Amino acid sequence: MPRSRTVTRRLVSAASAVALGLVAVGCSSSGSSPSSGSTSPAAAGGSGTLHLAFLADMSTPDPDVFYDIEGNTVILSTYEGLVQYKPGSTEIEPDLAESYQVSKDGLTYTFHLRQGVTFHDGTPFDAAAVKASFERRLAVNSAPAYMLTPIKKMSTPNKYTFVVTLKQVVTPFLDYLASSWGPKMLSPTAMKAHAGKDHDQTYLNTHDIGTGPYTLSAFVRGDHYTLTRYNGYWGPKPAYQTIDIAITPDMNSQILALKAGDQDAILHSFPTAELSGVQSDPDLTVDNFDSYLTALLYMNVSKAPLSNLALRKEIAEAIDVPDLVKEVYGGYGTVSASMYPKGILPPGMAPVSYPAKSVHVTGVPKLTFGYTADDSGLQQRLAELIQQKLSAAGFSVSVREVQNAQTYGYPTDVKHAPDLLLETNTPDAAHPDTWARIVWGTGGGLNFFNYSNPKVDALLNKGRATTNKSASDADYARAGELMAAQYPILFLASSQNVMVWRKTVTGVTFRPEEPWTVPMASLGGTG
């Protein structure tokens, strides 16, 4: 499962956003807490405008190409999939499918579709539209296409039944479909009308053809996006008529706009040092939610000096992870308890152990240390403290900020890559495979220093190929334990997604699988 996210998630505006912004089905996370605003939600069909801002442009509003974090608000407001995660949970529930069944052998998935749904161009939603949407994702063959490559065949036995048969058991398949980057439904009429020579990619760079509660009515790169309520939406009508999203790269400008009432929320990267001021502001409220964002310290196992396991262990001992997390995150992050994001496996599985301080560094090992910055300054602070602790232990460490585009080149040039790399990453979905295979599996898209262990890979493949959840979880846990014993990656902290809202906005909910994003249709307020 390759993954090379060109991201906001890692490329633009906080690829490593430890900013205060996925798990076996059935495990719960602490979920969401609604804003404690004093204003009652606007009645459905209201005419207000919600004002938001992004720190950077999203790459594209095309749901079969989009693979960022910044921009998920647009994608998930305009498009829908067959299933989704319940807010505040990892439980999968129907969305455009009213119900579904999985065969005992784990190979056949039957979806019974919701009737009375229309796309934004008026085209009725049905099984043929699902098939066309899946086919389009495979034809475009961009990064998220891997979620559908396990499919052997698709059929539409009747107008509102869609059946998928897989080539082999793939336990995270439903999680792929529920993922915020999973396949979304597109109007077959619009796809045919705007196909061009690139499967509609040119058209979908500035338009949408989904079924969601909002339509994309303006996409002005570098300036703003506008979402307008779709009055033909099959579900409850959103309270806000319009959502205006300004592109505002400067966090100070966003904070000033928020306090002046010109912006209704800051969705991520709010400086932690200023949160106390927000909490005393009668017009603002802070919402913090559990997320799967995890701070990682990668060690370059592919070259000296960190090809030496003993030296890697000395680094793990020297940095004193619990002290780091307490000092940097305060109440908005916790020490990683597992090699997997919090909640992705049952409690106690794949536990992280932090060695006691017993460092005996011989000589003065010189290390280069890169970190990907975020707009809150938190990532830089974390890197500086790690440098200080390593220096105190006898290491000579030079630190520099690196860009996410650079990190994706490291696997092909590990000799010139730094010795250490600090990033904050998140899985694709609420399933351990969408984390382990990408971060430390051989050839994984976020395996920057080419760590490889055939025994680990075999366990990941075994865990993905069984319908026995307990056995699958055990395989993923054992894979993590084998990997961790070699210290290619240190798992530092689970960070919360912190959002700051004007109290006039109510109904805020959150899915831990969707950092920096809240369901726009659930919001209420005065506008």
C-alpha positions as CSV (number, residue, x, y, z in Angstrom):
1,M,0.0,0.0,0.0
2,P,2.2,2.8,-1.2
3,R,1.4,6.2,0.1
4,S,3.0,9.5,-1.0
5,R,0.8,12.1,0.3
6,T,1.6,15.5,-1.2
7,V,0.2,17.0,1.7
8,T,-1.0,19.8,3.7
9,R,-1.0,16.8,5.9
10,R,2.7,16.7,5.3
11,L,3.5,19.1,2.6
12,V,1.6,22.3,3.1
13,S,0.9,24.2,6.3
14,A,1.9,21.7,8.9
15,A,2.7,18.5,7.4
16,S,3.7,17.6,10.9
17,A,1.1,19.6,12.6
18,V,1.3,18.6,16.1
19,A,-1.0,21.4,16.1
20,L,-3.4,21.5,18.6
21,G,-5.2,18.6,14.4
22,L,-7.2,5.1,12.4
23,V,-8.1,1.8,14.7
24,A,-9.9,-1.5,14.7
25,V,-13.6,-1.1,14.2
26,G,-15.4,-1.2,17.5
27,C,-12.7,0.4,19.6
28,S,-13.8,3.8,20.9
29,S,-11.9,7.0,21.3
30,S,-12.9,9.7,23.7
31,G,-14.8,11.4,21.0
32,S,-16.2,14.8,20.7
33,S,-17.5,17.5,22.9
34,P,-19.9,20.1,21.6
35,S,-19.0,23.7,21.8
36,S,-20.5,25.3,24.9
37,G,-21.9,28.2,23.0
38,S,-24.7,30.3,24.5
39,T,-26.5,30.8,21.2
40,S,-29.0,28.2,20.1
41,P,-28.4,26.6,16.6
42,A,-29.9,28.3,13.7
43,A,-33.0,26.7,12.3
44,A,-32.4,24.4,9.3
45,G,-32.6,26.5,6.2
46,G,-31.0,29.6,7.8
47,S,-29.2,32.1,5.7
48,G,-26.1,32.7,7.7
49,T,-22.5,32.5,6.5
50,L,-19.8,30.6,8.4
51,H,-16.3,32.1,8.0
52,L,-13.3,29.8,8.2
53,A,-9.7,30.0,7.0
54,F,-7.0,27.6,5.8
55,L,-3.4,28.2,6.4
56,A,-2.6,26.9,2.9
57,D,-4.4,25.9,-0.4
58,M,-5.6,22.4,-0.7
59,S,-3.9,20.5,-3.5
60,T,-7.2,19.9,-5.4
61,P,-10.9,19.4,-4.6
62,D,-10.9,16.2,-6.7
63,P,-11.8,13.4,-4.2
64,D,-9.9,10.8,-6.2
65,V,-6.7,12.8,-6.2
66,F,-6.9,14.7,-2.9
67,Y,-4.7,13.2,-0.3
68,D,-4.0,16.0,2.1
69,I,-5.3,17.2,5.5
70,E,-5.9,20.8,4.8
71,G,-9.0,20.7,2.6
72,N,-10.8,17.7,4.1
73,T,-13.5,20.2,5.2
74,V,-14.2,20.9,1.5
75,I,-14.1,17.3,0.4
76,L,-16.3,15.9,3.2
77,S,-18.9,18.7,2.8
78,T,-19.4,18.2,-0.9
79,Y,-18.9,14.4,-1.3
80,E,-20.1,11.3,0.5
81,G,-19.2,7.6,0.5
82,L,-21.0,4.4,1.1
83,V,-20.1,4.2,4.8
84,Q,-18.5,6.5,7.4
85,Y,-17.2,6.6,11.0
86,K,-19.7,7.7,13.6
87,P,-18.7,11.1,15.2
88,G,-16.4,10.6,18.2
89,S,-16.0,6.9,17.4
90,T,-14.2,4.3,15.3
91,E,-17.5,2.4,14.6
92,I,-18.4,2.2,10.9
93,E,-22.0,3.1,10.0
94,P,-23.9,3.4,6.8
95,D,-23.9,6.6,4.8
96,L,-25.1,6.4,1.2
97,A,-25.5,2.7,1.8
98,E,-28.4,2.1,4.1
99,S,-27.0,-1.3,5.1
100,Y,-24.3,-3.8,4.1
101,Q,-23.3,-7.4,4.6
102,V,-19.9,-9.1,4.5
103,S,-19.7,-12.7,3.5
104,K,-18.3,-15.2,6.0
105,D,-15.2,-15.7,3.9
106,G,-14.6,-11.9,4.0
107,L,-14.5,-11.7,0.2
108,T,-17.9,-10.3,-0.8
109,Y,-19.4,-7.0,0.3
110,T,-23.1,-6.3,-0.5
111,F,-24.3,-2.7,-0.1
112,H,-28.0,-1.8,-0.1
113,L,-28.2,1.8,-1.2
114,R,-30.2,4.8,0.1
115,Q,-33.0,5.8,-2.3
116,G,-34.1,9.4,-3.0
117,V,-30.5,10.8,-3.1
118,T,-29.5,13.1,-5.9
119,F,-26.2,14.5,-7.1
120,H,-25.7,18.2,-7.2
121,D,-26.5,18.2,-11.0
122,G,-29.9,16.4,-10.2
123,T,-28.7,12.9,-11.4
124,P,-30.3,10.2,-9.2
125,F,-27.9,8.2,-7.1
126,D,-28.0,4.4,-7.7
127,A,-25.8,1.3,-8.0
128,A,-24.6,2.2,-11.5
129,A,-23.3,5.5,-10.1
130,V,-21.4,3.7,-7.4
131,K,-19.8,1.4,-10.0
132,A,-18.9,4.4,-12.2
133,S,-17.4,6.2,-9.2
134,F,-15.2,3.2,-8.2
135,E,-14.1,2.8,-11.8
136,R,-13.2,6.4,-12.1
137,R,-10.9,6.2,-9.0
138,L,-9.1,3.2,-10.4
139,A,-8.7,4.9,-13.8
140,V,-7.3,8.1,-12.3
141,N,-4.9,5.9,-10.4
142,S,-3.7,8.6,-8.0
143,A,-2.5,7.8,-4.5
144,P,-5.9,6.9,-2.9
145,A,-6.6,4.4,-5.6
146,Y,-4.9,1.7,-3.6
147,M,-8.0,1.4,-1.5
148,L,-9.9,-0.2,-4.4
149,T,-7.1,-2.2,-6.0
150,P,-8.1,-5.4,-3.9
151,I,-11.4,-5.5,-5.9
152,K,-11.7,-8.5,-8.3
153,K,-15.2,-7.6,-9.7
154,M,-18.1,-5.3,-9.1
155,S,-21.8,-6.0,-10.0
156,T,-25.2,-4.2,-9.8
157,P,-27.8,-7.0,-9.4
158,N,-30.5,-4.3,-9.1
159,K,-30.8,-0.5,-9.1
160,Y,-30.1,-0.1,-5.4
161,T,-27.7,-3.0,-4.7
162,F,-24.0,-2.9,-5.3
163,V,-21.7,-5.9,-4.8
164,V,-18.0,-6.0,-4.5
165,T,-15.9,-9.2,-4.6
166,L,-12.2,-9.0,-3.5
167,K,-9.2,-10.9,-4.8
168,Q,-8.3,-11.9,-1.3
169,V,-9.3,-11.1,2.2
170,V,-8.3,-7.5,3.1
171,T,-9.5,-6.8,6.7
172,P,-9.3,-3.0,6.4
173,F,-11.5,-2.8,3.3
174,L,-14.5,-1.3,5.0
175,D,-12.2,1.1,6.8
176,Y,-10.8,2.2,3.4
177,L,-14.4,3.0,2.4
178,A,-15.1,4.9,5.6
179,S,-11.8,6.8,5.4
180,S,-11.9,10.5,4.7
181,W,-9.7,9.7,1.7
182,G,-11.9,6.8,0.8
183,P,-13.9,6.5,-2.5
184,K,-16.6,9.1,-2.8
185,M,-19.7,9.1,-5.1
186,L,-19.6,11.2,-8.3
187,S,-22.4,11.9,-10.7
188,P,-22.0,9.6,-13.8
189,T,-23.8,12.3,-15.9
190,A,-21.3,14.9,-15.0
191,M,-18.3,12.5,-15.4
192,K,-19.5,11.8,-18.9
193,A,-20.0,15.5,-19.7
194,H,-16.6,16.7,-18.5
195,A,-14.4,13.6,-19.0
196,G,-12.0,15.3,-21.4
197,K,-8.8,13.4,-21.8
198,D,-8.0,13.1,-18.0
199,H,-11.1,11.5,-16.5
200,D,-12.6,14.8,-15.4
201,Q,-9.5,15.9,-13.5
202,T,-9.4,19.3,-15.1
203,Y,-13.1,20.0,-14.4
204,L,-12.9,18.7,-10.8
205,N,-10.0,21.1,-10.0
206,T,-12.6,23.8,-9.6
207,H,-16.0,22.0,-9.4
208,D,-17.7,19.3,-7.5
209,I,-20.1,16.6,-8.6
210,G,-21.0,15.0,-5.3
211,T,-24.1,14.3,-3.2
212,G,-23.0,16.2,0.0
213,P,-24.8,18.9,2.0
214,Y,-22.8,21.6,0.3
215,T,-21.8,22.4,-3.3
216,L,-18.4,24.0,-4.2
217,S,-19.6,27.3,-5.7
218,A,-16.2,29.0,-5.9
219,F,-12.6,27.8,-5.9
220,V,-10.2,30.7,-6.2
221,R,-6.7,29.3,-5.6
222,G,-4.7,31.3,-3.2
223,D,-7.6,33.4,-2.1
224,H,-10.8,31.7,-1.0
225,Y,-13.3,28.8,-1.5
226,T,-17.1,29.0,-1.1
227,L,-19.5,26.2,-0.2
228,T,-23.2,26.8,-0.7
229,R,-25.9,24.7,0.8
230,Y,-27.4,22.1,-1.5
231,N,-31.2,22.4,-1.1
232,G,-31.8,19.0,-2.6
233,Y,-29.7,17.2,0.1
234,W,-31.3,14.0,1.2
235,G,-30.4,14.5,4.9
236,P,-31.0,17.2,7.5
237,K,-30.5,20.6,5.9
238,P,-27.4,22.4,7.2
239,A,-28.0,25.6,9.3
240,Y,-25.5,27.7,7.3
241,Q,-26.4,28.8,3.8
242,T,-22.8,29.5,3.0
243,I,-19.3,28.5,4.2
244,D,-16.6,31.0,3.2
245,I,-13.0,29.7,3.5
246,A,-10.3,32.3,3.2
247,I,-6.7,31.3,2.5
248,T,-4.8,33.0,5.3
249,P,-1.2,31.7,5.7
250,D,-0.4,33.9,8.7
251,M,-1.6,32.5,12.0
252,N,-1.5,36.0,13.7
253,S,-3.8,37.3,11.0
254,Q,-6.2,34.5,11.7
255,I,-6.2,35.1,15.4
256,L,-6.9,38.8,14.9
257,A,-9.8,38.0,12.5
258,L,-11.2,35.5,15.0
259,K,-11.1,37.9,17.9
260,A,-12.6,40.7,15.7
261,G,-15.5,38.4,14.7
262,D,-14.5,38.2,11.1
263,Q,-13.6,34.5,11.4
264,D,-15.6,31.9,13.2
265,A,-12.9,29.3,14.0
266,I,-9.3,28.3,13.8
267,L,-9.3,24.6,13.0
268,H,-5.7,23.7,13.9
269,S,-2.2,25.0,14.8
270,F,-3.4,27.6,17.3
271,P,-0.3,28.5,19.4
272,T,-0.5,26.7,22.7
273,A,1.0,29.6,24.5
274,E,-2.0,31.7,23.6
275,L,-4.7,29.2,24.6
276,S,-5.0,30.6,28.1
277,G,-6.0,33.9,26.7
278,V,-8.7,32.3,24.6
279,Q,-10.1,30.5,27.6
280,S,-10.7,33.8,29.4
281,D,-12.3,35.4,26.3
282,P,-16.1,35.4,26.7
283,D,-16.6,35.3,23.0
284,L,-14.4,32.3,22.3
285,T,-14.3,28.6,23.3
286,V,-11.7,25.9,23.0
287,D,-12.6,22.4,21.8
288,N,-10.0,19.6,22.1
289,F,-10.5,16.1,20.8
290,D,-8.6,12.9,20.7
291,S,-7.0,12.3,17.3
292,Y,-4.6,9.8,15.8
293,L,-1.9,12.4,15.2
294,T,1.3,10.9,16.6
295,A,4.7,12.6,16.9
296,L,7.5,10.3,15.7
297,L,11.3,10.5,15.8
298,Y,12.7,8.5,12.9
299,M,16.3,7.2,13.1
300,N,18.3,6.7,9.9
301,V,19.0,3.0,10.2
302,S,20.4,2.9,6.6
303,K,23.7,4.7,7.3
304,A,26.3,5.3,10.0
305,P,26.2,6.2,12.8
306,L,22.6,5.2,13.5
307,S,22.9,1.9,11.6
308,N,24.3,0.9,15.1
309,L,21.5,-0.5,17.3
310,A,23.3,0.3,20.5
311,L,23.6,3.9,19.6
312,R,19.9,4.1,18.7
313,K,19.1,2.7,22.1
314,E,21.3,5.4,23.7
315,I,19.3,8.1,21.9
316,A,16.0,6.6,23.2
317,E,17.4,6.6,26.7
318,A,18.8,10.2,26.5
319,I,15.7,12.1,25.3
320,D,13.5,11.2,28.3
321,V,10.2,11.0,26.4
322,P,7.8,11.5,29.3
323,D,9.5,14.7,30.3
324,L,9.5,16.0,26.7
325,V,5.8,15.4,26.3
326,K,5.0,17.1,29.6
327,E,7.0,20.2,28.8
328,V,5.9,20.6,25.2
329,Y,2.3,19.5,25.1
330,G,1.1,20.3,28.6
331,G,-2.5,19.1,28.8
332,Y,-3.0,18.7,25.0
333,G,-1.0,15.6,24.4
334,T,0.0,12.3,26.1
335,V,3.0,10.1,26.0
336,S,2.5,7.4,23.4
337,A,1.5,4.2,25.1
338,S,1.6,2.1,21.9
339,M,3.4,1.9,18.6
340,Y,0.0,2.5,17.1
341,P,-2.1,5.7,17.5
342,K,-4.1,5.8,20.7
343,G,-7.1,3.5,20.3
344,I,-6.1,1.8,17.1
345,L,-5.5,-1.5,18.9
346,P,-7.1,-2.7,22.2
347,P,-5.4,-1.3,25.3
348,G,-2.2,-2.9,26.3
349,M,-1.2,-4.2,22.9
350,A,2.1,-3.2,21.3
351,P,3.1,-1.2,24.4
352,V,5.9,1.4,24.2
353,S,8.7,1.1,26.7
354,Y,11.0,4.1,27.5
355,P,14.4,3.0,28.7
356,A,15.7,4.4,31.9
357,K,18.6,6.8,31.7
358,S,21.8,4.9,31.7
359,V,23.6,6.5,28.7
360,H,27.3,6.0,28.2
361,V,28.2,7.8,25.0
362,T,31.7,7.1,23.8
363,G,33.3,10.0,21.9
364,V,31.1,12.7,20.6
365,P,28.7,11.3,18.0
366,K,27.7,14.0,15.5
367,L,24.1,13.9,14.4
368,T,22.1,15.9,11.9
369,F,18.5,16.4,12.9
370,G,15.6,17.5,10.6
371,Y,12.1,18.5,11.7
372,T,9.1,19.5,9.7
373,A,7.6,22.7,11.2
374,D,4.0,23.5,12.0
375,D,2.4,26.9,12.4
376,S,1.9,26.6,16.1
377,G,5.7,26.4,16.8
378,L,5.1,23.2,18.8
379,Q,7.2,21.0,16.4
380,Q,10.1,23.3,16.6
381,R,10.0,23.5,20.4
382,L,9.9,19.7,20.5
383,A,13.0,19.4,18.2
384,E,14.9,22.0,20.3
385,L,14.3,20.1,23.5
386,I,15.3,16.8,21.9
387,Q,18.5,18.5,20.8
388,Q,19.1,19.9,24.3
389,K,18.7,16.5,25.9
390,L,20.9,14.7,23.4
391,S,23.6,17.4,23.9
392,A,23.4,16.9,27.6
393,A,24.0,13.2,27.1
394,G,27.2,13.9,25.0
395,F,25.9,14.0,21.5
396,S,26.7,16.8,19.1
397,V,23.4,17.6,17.2
398,S,22.8,20.2,14.5
399,V,19.1,20.9,13.9
400,R,17.4,22.3,10.9
401,E,13.9,22.7,9.5
402,V,13.1,20.6,6.5
403,Q,10.2,20.7,4.0
404,N,7.9,17.8,3.5
405,A,8.8,17.6,-0.2
406,Q,12.4,16.9,0.9
407,T,11.3,14.0,3.2
408,Y,9.7,12.1,0.4
409,G,13.1,12.1,-1.4
410,Y,14.9,10.6,1.6
411,P,14.2,6.9,0.7
412,T,16.0,7.3,-2.6
413,D,19.0,9.1,-1.1
414,V,19.3,8.0,2.5
415,K,23.1,8.8,2.4
416,H,22.3,12.5,2.3
417,A,19.2,12.4,4.6
418,P,19.5,13.5,8.2
419,D,20.3,11.1,11.0
420,L,17.1,12.0,12.8
421,L,13.7,13.2,11.5
422,L,10.9,14.6,13.6
423,E,7.4,14.4,12.1
424,T,3.8,14.1,13.2
425,N,1.7,11.7,11.1
426,T,-1.7,10.1,11.0
427,P,-3.1,6.9,9.5
428,D,-5.4,6.7,6.5
429,A,-8.2,5.1,8.4
430,A,-9.2,3.5,11.7
431,H,-7.3,0.3,11.2
432,P,-3.8,-0.8,12.3
433,D,-2.8,-1.8,8.7
434,T,-3.2,1.8,7.5
435,W,-0.6,2.9,10.0
436,A,2.0,0.0,10.3
437,R,2.3,-0.8,6.6
438,I,2.9,2.8,5.7
439,V,5.2,3.9,8.6
440,W,7.4,0.9,9.1
441,G,6.4,-1.7,6.5
442,T,9.0,-2.2,3.7
443,G,8.5,0.4,1.0
444,G,5.8,2.3,3.0
445,G,5.2,5.8,1.9
446,L,6.1,7.3,5.3
447,N,9.0,4.9,5.9
448,F,11.5,7.6,5.2
449,F,14.8,5.8,6.1
450,N,14.0,2.4,4.5
451,Y,13.6,0.3,7.6
452,S,12.9,-3.3,6.5
453,N,12.3,-6.5,8.4
454,P,10.8,-9.5,6.5
455,K,9.4,-11.0,9.8
456,V,7.5,-7.7,10.4
457,D,6.2,-7.6,6.8
458,A,5.0,-11.2,7.1
459,L,3.1,-10.4,10.2
460,L,1.5,-7.4,8.6
461,N,0.4,-9.5,5.6
462,K,-0.9,-12.2,7.9
463,G,-2.9,-9.7,10.0
464,R,-4.5,-8.2,6.9
465,A,-5.5,-11.6,5.5
466,T,-7.6,-13.0,8.3
467,T,-11.2,-12.4,9.2
468,N,-10.4,-13.3,12.9
469,K,-10.1,-9.8,14.5
470,S,-8.4,-11.1,17.6
471,A,-5.8,-12.9,15.6
472,S,-5.4,-10.0,13.3
473,D,-4.8,-7.6,16.2
474,A,-2.3,-9.9,17.7
475,D,-0.4,-10.1,14.4
476,Y,-0.3,-6.3,14.1
477,A,0.8,-6.0,17.8
478,R,3.6,-8.5,17.3
479,A,4.8,-6.7,14.2
480,G,5.0,-3.5,16.1
481,E,6.9,-5.2,18.9
482,L,9.5,-6.7,16.6
483,M,10.0,-3.3,14.9
484,A,10.3,-1.4,18.1
485,A,13.0,-3.7,19.4
486,Q,15.2,-2.4,16.6
487,Y,14.5,1.2,17.5
488,P,14.0,2.6,13.9
489,I,11.3,4.9,15.2
490,L,10.6,6.4,18.6
491,F,6.9,7.0,19.4
492,L,6.7,10.2,21.3
493,A,3.3,11.6,21.8
494,S,-0.4,11.4,20.9
495,S,-1.6,15.0,20.3
496,Q,-5.1,16.3,20.6
497,N,-6.8,18.3,17.8
498,V,-7.4,21.7,19.4
499,M,-9.9,24.1,17.7
500,V,-10.9,27.6,18.8
501,W,-14.4,28.7,17.9
502,R,-16.6,31.7,18.4
503,K,-19.3,30.8,20.9
504,T,-21.9,31.7,18.4
505,V,-21.1,28.4,16.6
506,T,-22.7,25.3,18.1
507,G,-22.9,21.6,17.4
508,V,-19.2,20.9,17.0
509,T,-18.4,17.2,16.6
510,F,-15.3,15.4,15.6
511,R,-14.0,12.1,14.2
512,P,-10.5,11.1,15.4
513,E,-9.8,9.8,11.9
514,E,-10.3,13.3,10.4
515,P,-7.8,15.8,11.8
516,W,-8.6,19.5,11.4
517,T,-12.1,18.7,10.3
518,V,-15.6,18.8,11.7
519,P,-18.9,17.8,9.9
520,M,-20.1,21.2,8.6
521,A,-23.7,20.0,8.3
522,S,-23.9,19.4,12.0
523,L,-23.0,23.0,13.0
524,G,-25.5,25.6,14.1
525,G,-25.3,29.2,15.1
526,T,-26.4,32.7,14.2
527,G,-24.2,33.1,11.2
